[in-house]
Amino acid sequence: MLLSLCSLLLAPTRLLLALRRLLARLGVAVAALAAGVAYGLWGLGVLLRRGPRGTFGCRERARPPPGLADGTFGEHRYLRLQDSGLRLHYVTRGPPGARLLLLLHGFPQNWFCWRHLLLEFGTRYRVVALDLRGYGASEKPAGEASYRLEVLLEDIRQVIESLGTSAGTTGADASEASPKCILVGHDWGGLLAWELATKHPNLVEKLVIMAAPHRAVMAGFTACHPTQLLRSSYVFLFQLPWLPELLLSLADFELVKTVLTGPWMGIRNPAQRLTEEEVDAYLYSLSQPGGLTPTIHYYRNLFRDTPIPREPPPAPTLLLWGTHDAFLDARLAPCLHRCLRPEARLCLLPGASHWLPEDQPRPLAQLMNDFLGGGGQHP
């Protein structure tokens, strides 16, 4: 009788939650269709401007550009994850006995976006710039379900468990002797870093987030700042099947090039603007057969009913943001900062774009050095 009464009392709440989920899914579907139409018109404009050959033709990239696959910025290695068997590629630089500084990139990039910080911190820390699953030289399992948020977080957990234990120390003593890693994430890498630091606080000594929202804050902020919907329009486009892949590849990846190098969306620091070879470091993998789809699957899983952590990460946190970020409103950064623990730091970089690791490598390194404090060697 008591259980029946409780179920009856909870019925309206359950109905409201179901209605809320339905309305949210309907809103995402409408936004996806609107974005599909808008970006589709852009694609039509490309076709009219360039003609069929210029629109659907793509330059062959048979070899990786200089710096991407050689040892210029560090040693290239692979890690086979124990549970899934997935093989992930990473580039590492620094003393074997130093603390692990793990770098997680975002879309549409790969480990190469961290090349400046690899050189900067590689003398004091054991820096690891990872290719996330589906990116760069890491394996690209088929299927949308292979890129669910919980799967991506498990990848990173296993990477830290494999690479973060200090040399010569094993088992429980390793956890007590030294923290597992300093975790740094940009864009999608930052979103994953937010949640991993909350879910597995024992693995993260310090946390550095660059231009990456937290899911617990993003929805409320967007509701109060509708212009963020326009900045995030590509997220809704990526909910559609096949069309995003087609549009991104048009005119030899013109849209990707614009995102990285355009006057409004791209890197704004004139001294750091990408060369053609540096852009090719990202397009090389994306242009291979099936290279785009895994990266877009990240977004296709973004609106699943994955639990959202509400507690702030316990690790000391540094939040870095560019004032001229074309994709994330600069007003989002203070909102995120207010949700963190009191000792968390927020640094806004004047004039900087979304692409902080490449746009402002020296100021970024200085801010990180101040935050991390001292060298990276174990005492």
Beta strands, then each sheet from edge to edge (+ up, - down):
strand 1: 75-80
strand 2: 87-93
strand 3: 100-104
strand 4: 126-130
strand 5: 181-186
strand 6: 204-210
strand 7: 317-322
strand 8: 345-349
sheet 1: 1+ 2- 4+ 3+ 5+ 6+ 7+ 8+
end
